Amino acid sequence: MSNLIDGKAISDQIKLEIAEEVKQILAKGGKQPHLAVIIVGHDGGSETYVAHKVKSCEQVGFKSTRIAFEDNITEAELLAEIQKLNNDTDIDGFIVQLPLPKHISEDKVIEAIDYKKDVDGFHPVNVGRMVIGLPCFVSATPSGIIELLKRYNIETKGKNCVVIGRSNIVGKPVASLMMQKAYPGDATVTVCHSRTQNLKEICLQADIIIAALGSPEFLKGDMVKEGAVIIDVGTTRVTSTETKSGFKLKGDVAFDEVAPKASYITPVPGGVGPMTIISLLRNTLLAAKKEIY
């Protein structure tokens, strides 16, 4: 049976480390790190995420500000609000919670954020700096995946890594990070997607598989070789009779089939998920320390 990669335990550990660092900054008369979150409208998922982010800020000793707008705010008004936060010297980093209402361009919003305050790591400058290996804010999920590999001392150098999914938020950046001259990194990376042929054969060559395509239980036992490391990024809500809510979170990996073959595997929930908030906190701390320039 494989070793479970416990994202919850690791995230709790890192929260303690960040809280300790904040204490030291304040003890030396430094400024309390300050994260702001803009939320537009009343999407249930977004409201839950934002509440979780605010609570996590409190746990590590950050100041946090939640700025809420109705979903009839115009694009121009939202861009003006972003400009205010760019100019507010007390705010170290901020995010605009996605998705946004249809009449607002997410690309315009992301590009309007000062990249030195872009703790979500979505701004093209941060993405570009990440690709060429300069200091930057790395987006949450890829950063969380890399941190899990590091904390479990999983060997990546020279390994075959297959990334399934090519999204701008996970697939592309994590592929980029896995081939950096660094640890974790130095892997030989193949990116597969909906147009890939011979996907099963490619996966069977993989030492590390990062499944990030948003298709429940897509990766089956017969697609994985013995001893592979499996990182499951998927979180799809499926109807279930087993839970009170009537829903269950399913990953992109058929866990019961794959786990017996894997050397390490992330569960869903409790694997990659808890790490995404950690990345946001770590980026905010970097912003507060002015370590991204």
Contacts in CASP RR format, 6 or more apart in sequence:
PFRMAT RR
TARGET T0000
AUTHOR 0000-0000-0000
METHOD contacts of the structure
MODEL  1
MSNLIDGKAISDQIKLEIAEEVKQILAKGGKQPHLAVIIVGHDGGSETYV
AHKVKSCEQVGFKSTRIAFEDNITEAELLAEIQKLNNDTDIDGFIVQLPL
PKHISEDKVIEAIDYKKDVDGFHPVNVGRMVIGLPCFVSATPSGIIELLK
RYNIETKGKNCVVIGRSNIVGKPVASLMMQKAYPGDATVTVCHSRTQNLK
EICLQADIIIAALGSPEFLKGDMVKEGAVIIDVGTTRVTSTETKSGFKLK
GDVAFDEVAPKASYITPVPGGVGPMTIISLLRNTLLAAKKEIY
1 259 0 8 1.000
1 260 0 8 1.000
2 227 0 8 1.000
2 230 0 8 1.000
2 259 0 8 1.000
2 260 0 8 1.000
2 261 0 8 1.000
2 262 0 8 1.000
2 263 0 8 1.000
2 264 0 8 1.000
2 265 0 8 1.000
3 152 0 8 1.000
3 263 0 8 1.000
3 264 0 8 1.000
3 265 0 8 1.000
4 264 0 8 1.000
4 265 0 8 1.000
4 266 0 8 1.000
4 267 0 8 1.000
5 148 0 8 1.000
5 152 0 8 1.000
5 231 0 8 1.000
5 264 0 8 1.000
5 265 0 8 1.000
5 266 0 8 1.000
5 267 0 8 1.000
5 271 0 8 1.000
6 270 0 8 1.000
6 271 0 8 1.000
7 148 0 8 1.000
7 266 0 8 1.000
7 270 0 8 1.000
7 271 0 8 1.000
7 272 0 8 1.000
7 273 0 8 1.000
7 274 0 8 1.000
7 275 0 8 1.000
8 270 0 8 1.000
8 271 0 8 1.000
8 274 0 8 1.000
10 147 0 8 1.000
10 148 0 8 1.000
10 151 0 8 1.000
10 274 0 8 1.000
10 275 0 8 1.000
10 278 0 8 1.000
11 274 0 8 1.000
11 275 0 8 1.000
11 277 0 8 1.000
11 278 0 8 1.000
13 151 0 8 1.000
14 147 0 8 1.000
14 278 0 8 1.000
14 281 0 8 1.000
14 282 0 8 1.000
15 56 0 8 1.000
15 59 0 8 1.000
15 60 0 8 1.000
15 278 0 8 1.000
15 281 0 8 1.000
18 60 0 8 1.000
18 281 0 8 1.000
18 282 0 8 1.000
18 285 0 8 1.000
19 59 0 8 1.000
19 60 0 8 1.000
19 61 0 8 1.000
21 285 0 8 1.000
22 32 0 8 1.000
22 33 0 8 1.000
22 60 0 8 1.000
22 61 0 8 1.000
22 62 0 8 1.000
22 285 0 8 1.000
25 31 0 8 1.000
25 32 0 8 1.000
25 33 0 8 1.000
25 288 0 8 1.000
25 289 0 8 1.000
26 32 0 8 1.000
31 90 0 8 1.000
31 288 0 8 1.000
32 61 0 8 1.000
32 62 0 8 1.000
32 63 0 8 1.000
32 288 0 8 1.000
33 61 0 8 1.000
33 62 0 8 1.000
33 63 0 8 1.000
33 92 0 8 1.000
33 284 0 8 1.000
33 285 0 8 1.000
33 287 0 8 1.000
33 288 0 8 1.000
34 62 0 8 1.000
34 63 0 8 1.000
34 64 0 8 1.000
34 65 0 8 1.000
34 90 0 8 1.000
34 91 0 8 1.000
34 92 0 8 1.000
34 93 0 8 1.000
34 284 0 8 1.000
34 288 0 8 1.000
35 53 0 8 1.000
35 57 0 8 1.000
35 62 0 8 1.000
35 63 0 8 1.000
35 64 0 8 1.000
35 65 0 8 1.000
35 91 0 8 1.000
35 92 0 8 1.000
35 93 0 8 1.000
35 94 0 8 1.000
35 95 0 8 1.000
35 119 0 8 1.000
35 280 0 8 1.000
35 281 0 8 1.000
35 284 0 8 1.000
36 64 0 8 1.000
36 65 0 8 1.000
36 66 0 8 1.000
36 67 0 8 1.000
36 85 0 8 1.000
36 91 0 8 1.000
36 93 0 8 1.000
36 94 0 8 1.000
36 95 0 8 1.000
37 50 0 8 1.000
37 53 0 8 1.000
37 54 0 8 1.000
37 64 0 8 1.000
37 65 0 8 1.000
37 66 0 8 1.000
37 67 0 8 1.000
37 94 0 8 1.000
37 95 0 8 1.000
37 96 0 8 1.000
37 97 0 8 1.000
38 67 0 8 1.000
38 68 0 8 1.000
38 69 0 8 1.000
38 78 0 8 1.000
38 81 0 8 1.000
38 82 0 8 1.000
38 85 0 8 1.000
38 94 0 8 1.000
38 95 0 8 1.000
38 96 0 8 1.000
38 97 0 8 1.000
39 46 0 8 1.000
39 47 0 8 1.000
39 50 0 8 1.000
39 66 0 8 1.000
39 67 0 8 1.000
39 68 0 8 1.000
39 69 0 8 1.000
39 97 0 8 1.000
40 68 0 8 1.000
40 69 0 8 1.000
40 70 0 8 1.000
40 71 0 8 1.000
40 73 0 8 1.000
40 78 0 8 1.000
40 96 0 8 1.000
40 97 0 8 1.000
40 100 0 8 1.000
40 101 0 8 1.000
40 104 0 8 1.000
41 68 0 8 1.000
41 69 0 8 1.000
41 70 0 8 1.000
41 71 0 8 1.000
41 101 0 8 1.000
42 71 0 8 1.000
43 99 0 8 1.000
46 97 0 8 1.000
46 98 0 8 1.000
46 99 0 8 1.000
49 97 0 8 1.000
50 66 0 8 1.000
50 97 0 8 1.000
52 277 0 8 1.000
53 64 0 8 1.000
53 95 0 8 1.000
53 277 0 8 1.000
53 280 0 8 1.000
54 64 0 8 1.000
54 66 0 8 1.000
56 277 0 8 1.000
56 280 0 8 1.000
56 281 0 8 1.000
57 63 0 8 1.000
57 64 0 8 1.000
57 281 0 8 1.000
57 284 0 8 1.000
58 64 0 8 1.000
60 281 0 8 1.000
62 281 0 8 1.000
62 284 0 8 1.000
65 91 0 8 1.000
67 81 0 8 1.000
69 77 0 8 1.000
69 78 0 8 1.000
69 81 0 8 1.000
71 101 0 8 1.000
73 104 0 8 1.000
74 103 0 8 1.000
75 103 0 8 1.000
75 104 0 8 1.000
75 105 0 8 1.000
75 108 0 8 1.000
75 109 0 8 1.000
78 96 0 8 1.000
78 100 0 8 1.000
78 104 0 8 1.000
78 109 0 8 1.000
79 108 0 8 1.000
79 109 0 8 1.000
79 112 0 8 1.000
82 96 0 8 1.000
82 109 0 8 1.000
82 112 0 8 1.000
82 113 0 8 1.000
83 112 0 8 1.000
85 91 0 8 1.000
85 93 0 8 1.000
85 94 0 8 1.000
85 113 0 8 1.000
85 117 0 8 1.000
86 112 0 8 1.000
86 113 0 8 1.000
86 114 0 8 1.000
86 117 0 8 1.000
91 117 0 8 1.000
92 117 0 8 1.000
92 119 0 8 1.000
92 284 0 8 1.000
92 287 0 8 1.000
92 288 0 8 1.000
93 117 0 8 1.000
93 118 0 8 1.000
93 119 0 8 1.000
93 283 0 8 1.000
93 284 0 8 1.000
93 287 0 8 1.000
93 288 0 8 1.000
94 113 0 8 1.000
94 117 0 8 1.000
94 119 0 8 1.000
95 118 0 8 1.000
95 119 0 8 1.000
95 120 0 8 1.000
95 280 0 8 1.000
96 109 0 8 1.000
96 110 0 8 1.000
96 113 0 8 1.000
96 120 0 8 1.000
98 106 0 8 1.000
99 106 0 8 1.000
100 106 0 8 1.000
100 109 0 8 1.000
110 118 0 8 1.000
110 122 0 8 1.000
110 123 0 8 1.000
110 124 0 8 1.000
111 123 0 8 1.000
111 124 0 8 1.000
113 122 0 8 1.000
113 123 0 8 1.000
115 123 0 8 1.000
115 125 0 8 1.000
115 126 0 8 1.000
115 137 0 8 1.000
116 287 0 8 1.000
116 292 0 8 1.000
116 293 0 8 1.000
117 287 0 8 1.000
118 125 0 8 1.000
118 126 0 8 1.000
118 137 0 8 1.000
119 137 0 8 1.000
119 280 0 8 1.000
119 283 0 8 1.000
119 284 0 8 1.000
119 287 0 8 1.000
120 137 0 8 1.000
120 139 0 8 1.000
120 140 0 8 1.000
120 280 0 8 1.000
120 283 0 8 1.000
121 127 0 8 1.000
121 136 0 8 1.000
121 137 0 8 1.000
121 138 0 8 1.000
121 139 0 8 1.000
121 140 0 8 1.000
121 283 0 8 1.000
122 139 0 8 1.000
122 168 0 8 1.000
122 169 0 8 1.000
123 137 0 8 1.000
125 136 0 8 1.000
126 136 0 8 1.000
126 137 0 8 1.000
126 138 0 8 1.000
126 139 0 8 1.000
127 136 0 8 1.000
127 139 0 8 1.000
127 168 0 8 1.000
127 173 0 8 1.000
128 134 0 8 1.000
128 136 0 8 1.000
129 135 0 8 1.000
129 136 0 8 1.000
130 136 0 8 1.000
130 138 0 8 1.000
130 173 0 8 1.000
130 176 0 8 1.000
130 177 0 8 1.000
131 176 0 8 1.000
133 180 0 8 1.000
135 291 0 8 1.000
135 292 0 8 1.000
135 293 0 8 1.000
136 292 0 8 1.000
137 283 0 8 1.000
137 286 0 8 1.000
137 287 0 8 1.000
137 292 0 8 1.000
138 146 0 8 1.000
138 173 0 8 1.000
138 177 0 8 1.000
138 279 0 8 1.000
138 283 0 8 1.000
139 169 0 8 1.000
139 170 0 8 1.000
139 173 0 8 1.000
139 279 0 8 1.000
140 275 0 8 1.000
140 276 0 8 1.000
140 277 0 8 1.000
140 279 0 8 1.000
140 280 0 8 1.000
141 169 0 8 1.000
141 170 0 8 1.000
141 174 0 8 1.000
141 212 0 8 1.000
141 233 0 8 1.000
141 272 0 8 1.000
141 273 0 8 1.000
141 275 0 8 1.000
141 276 0 8 1.000
141 279 0 8 1.000
142 170 0 8 1.000
142 171 0 8 1.000
142 173 0 8 1.000
142 174 0 8 1.000
142 176 0 8 1.000
142 177 0 8 1.000
143 177 0 8 1.000
143 275 0 8 1.000
143 279 0 8 1.000
143 282 0 8 1.000
143 283 0 8 1.000
144 272 0 8 1.000
144 275 0 8 1.000
144 276 0 8 1.000
144 278 0 8 1.000
144 279 0 8 1.000
145 174 0 8 1.000
145 177 0 8 1.000
145 210 0 8 1.000
145 231 0 8 1.000
145 233 0 8 1.000
145 272 0 8 1.000
145 275 0 8 1.000
146 174 0 8 1.000
146 177 0 8 1.000
146 178 0 8 1.000
146 184 0 8 1.000
146 185 0 8 1.000
147 275 0 8 1.000
147 278 0 8 1.000
147 279 0 8 1.000
148 231 0 8 1.000
148 266 0 8 1.000
148 271 0 8 1.000
148 272 0 8 1.000
148 275 0 8 1.000
149 156 0 8 1.000
149 184 0 8 1.000
149 208 0 8 1.000
149 229 0 8 1.000
149 231 0 8 1.000
150 183 0 8 1.000
150 184 0 8 1.000
152 264 0 8 1.000
154 184 0 8 1.000
154 208 0 8 1.000
154 229 0 8 1.000
154 264 0 8 1.000
156 178 0 8 1.000
156 183 0 8 1.000
156 184 0 8 1.000
156 185 0 8 1.000
156 186 0 8 1.000
156 187 0 8 1.000
156 208 0 8 1.000
157 183 0 8 1.000
157 185 0 8 1.000
157 186 0 8 1.000
157 187 0 8 1.000
158 186 0 8 1.000
158 187 0 8 1.000
158 188 0 8 1.000
159 187 0 8 1.000
159 188 0 8 1.000
159 207 0 8 1.000
159 208 0 8 1.000
160 187 0 8 1.000
160 188 0 8 1.000
160 190 0 8 1.000
160 205 0 8 1.000
160 206 0 8 1.000
160 207 0 8 1.000
160 208 0 8 1.000
161 175 0 8 1.000
161 178 0 8 1.000
161 187 0 8 1.000
161 188 0 8 1.000
161 189 0 8 1.000
161 190 0 8 1.000
161 206 0 8 1.000
161 207 0 8 1.000
161 208 0 8 1.000
161 209 0 8 1.000
161 210 0 8 1.000
162 189 0 8 1.000
162 190 0 8 1.000
162 191 0 8 1.000
162 192 0 8 1.000
162 202 0 8 1.000
162 203 0 8 1.000
162 205 0 8 1.000
162 206 0 8 1.000
162 208 0 8 1.000
162 209 0 8 1.000
162 210 0 8 1.000
163 171 0 8 1.000
163 174 0 8 1.000
163 175 0 8 1.000
163 178 0 8 1.000
163 189 0 8 1.000
163 190 0 8 1.000
163 191 0 8 1.000
163 192 0 8 1.000
163 210 0 8 1.000
163 212 0 8 1.000
164 192 0 8 1.000
164 193 0 8 1.000
164 199 0 8 1.000
164 203 0 8 1.000
164 209 0 8 1.000
164 210 0 8 1.000
164 211 0 8 1.000
164 212 0 8 1.000
164 213 0 8 1.000
164 218 0 8 1.000
164 219 0 8 1.000
164 252 0 8 1.000
165 171 0 8 1.000
165 191 0 8 1.000
165 192 0 8 1.000
165 193 0 8 1.000
165 211 0 8 1.000
165 212 0 8 1.000
165 213 0 8 1.000
166 172 0 8 1.000
166 175 0 8 1.000
166 191 0 8 1.000
166 193 0 8 1.000
167 212 0 8 1.000
170 212 0 8 1.000
170 233 0 8 1.000
171 191 0 8 1.000
171 210 0 8 1.000
171 212 0 8 1.000
172 191 0 8 1.000
174 210 0 8 1.000
174 212 0 8 1.000
175 189 0 8 1.000
175 191 0 8 1.000
177 184 0 8 1.000
177 185 0 8 1.000
178 184 0 8 1.000
178 185 0 8 1.000
178 187 0 8 1.000
178 189 0 8 1.000
178 208 0 8 1.000
178 210 0 8 1.000
179 185 0 8 1.000
179 186 0 8 1.000
179 187 0 8 1.000
179 188 0 8 1.000
179 189 0 8 1.000
180 186 0 8 1.000
187 208 0 8 1.000
190 202 0 8 1.000
190 206 0 8 1.000
192 199 0 8 1.000
192 202 0 8 1.000
192 203 0 8 1.000
193 213 0 8 1.000
194 213 0 8 1.000
196 202 0 8 1.000
199 223 0 8 1.000
200 222 0 8 1.000
200 223 0 8 1.000
203 209 0 8 1.000
203 219 0 8 1.000
203 223 0 8 1.000
203 224 0 8 1.000
204 223 0 8 1.000
204 224 0 8 1.000
204 225 0 8 1.000
205 225 0 8 1.000
206 224 0 8 1.000
206 225 0 8 1.000
206 228 0 8 1.000
207 228 0 8 1.000
207 229 0 8 1.000
208 228 0 8 1.000
208 229 0 8 1.000
208 230 0 8 1.000
208 231 0 8 1.000
209 219 0 8 1.000
209 224 0 8 1.000
209 228 0 8 1.000
209 229 0 8 1.000
209 230 0 8 1.000
209 231 0 8 1.000
210 231 0 8 1.000
210 233 0 8 1.000
211 218 0 8 1.000
211 219 0 8 1.000
211 230 0 8 1.000
211 231 0 8 1.000
211 232 0 8 1.000
211 233 0 8 1.000
211 234 0 8 1.000
211 251 0 8 1.000
211 252 0 8 1.000
211 253 0 8 1.000
212 233 0 8 1.000
212 234 0 8 1.000
212 252 0 8 1.000
213 234 0 8 1.000
213 252 0 8 1.000
214 233 0 8 1.000
214 234 0 8 1.000
214 235 0 8 1.000
214 236 0 8 1.000
214 251 0 8 1.000
214 252 0 8 1.000
215 236 0 8 1.000
215 252 0 8 1.000
216 234 0 8 1.000
216 236 0 8 1.000
216 238 0 8 1.000
216 250 0 8 1.000
216 251 0 8 1.000
216 252 0 8 1.000
217 250 0 8 1.000
217 251 0 8 1.000
217 252 0 8 1.000
217 253 0 8 1.000
217 254 0 8 1.000
217 255 0 8 1.000
218 252 0 8 1.000
218 253 0 8 1.000
218 254 0 8 1.000
219 230 0 8 1.000
219 232 0 8 1.000
219 252 0 8 1.000
219 253 0 8 1.000
219 254 0 8 1.000
219 258 0 8 1.000
220 254 0 8 1.000
220 257 0 8 1.000
220 258 0 8 1.000
221 254 0 8 1.000
221 257 0 8 1.000
221 258 0 8 1.000
221 261 0 8 1.000
222 257 0 8 1.000
224 230 0 8 1.000
224 258 0 8 1.000
224 261 0 8 1.000
224 262 0 8 1.000
225 261 0 8 1.000
226 261 0 8 1.000
227 261 0 8 1.000
227 262 0 8 1.000
227 263 0 8 1.000
228 261 0 8 1.000
228 262 0 8 1.000
228 263 0 8 1.000
229 262 0 8 1.000
229 263 0 8 1.000
229 264 0 8 1.000
229 265 0 8 1.000
230 253 0 8 1.000
230 258 0 8 1.000
230 259 0 8 1.000
230 262 0 8 1.000
230 264 0 8 1.000
230 265 0 8 1.000
230 266 0 8 1.000
231 266 0 8 1.000
231 272 0 8 1.000
232 251 0 8 1.000
232 252 0 8 1.000
232 253 0 8 1.000
232 255 0 8 1.000
232 265 0 8 1.000
232 266 0 8 1.000
232 267 0 8 1.000
232 268 0 8 1.000
232 271 0 8 1.000
232 272 0 8 1.000
233 251 0 8 1.000
233 252 0 8 1.000
233 272 0 8 1.000
234 250 0 8 1.000
234 251 0 8 1.000
234 252 0 8 1.000
234 268 0 8 1.000
234 272 0 8 1.000
235 249 0 8 1.000
235 250 0 8 1.000
235 251 0 8 1.000
235 268 0 8 1.000
235 269 0 8 1.000
235 273 0 8 1.000
236 249 0 8 1.000
236 250 0 8 1.000
236 251 0 8 1.000
236 252 0 8 1.000
237 247 0 8 1.000
237 248 0 8 1.000
237 249 0 8 1.000
237 250 0 8 1.000
238 247 0 8 1.000
238 248 0 8 1.000
238 249 0 8 1.000
238 250 0 8 1.000
239 246 0 8 1.000
239 247 0 8 1.000
239 248 0 8 1.000
240 246 0 8 1.000
240 247 0 8 1.000
240 248 0 8 1.000
242 248 0 8 1.000
249 268 0 8 1.000
249 269 0 8 1.000
250 268 0 8 1.000
251 268 0 8 1.000
253 265 0 8 1.000
253 268 0 8 1.000
255 265 0 8 1.000
255 267 0 8 1.000
255 268 0 8 1.000
258 265 0 8 1.000
259 265 0 8 1.000
266 272 0 8 1.000
286 292 0 8 1.000
END
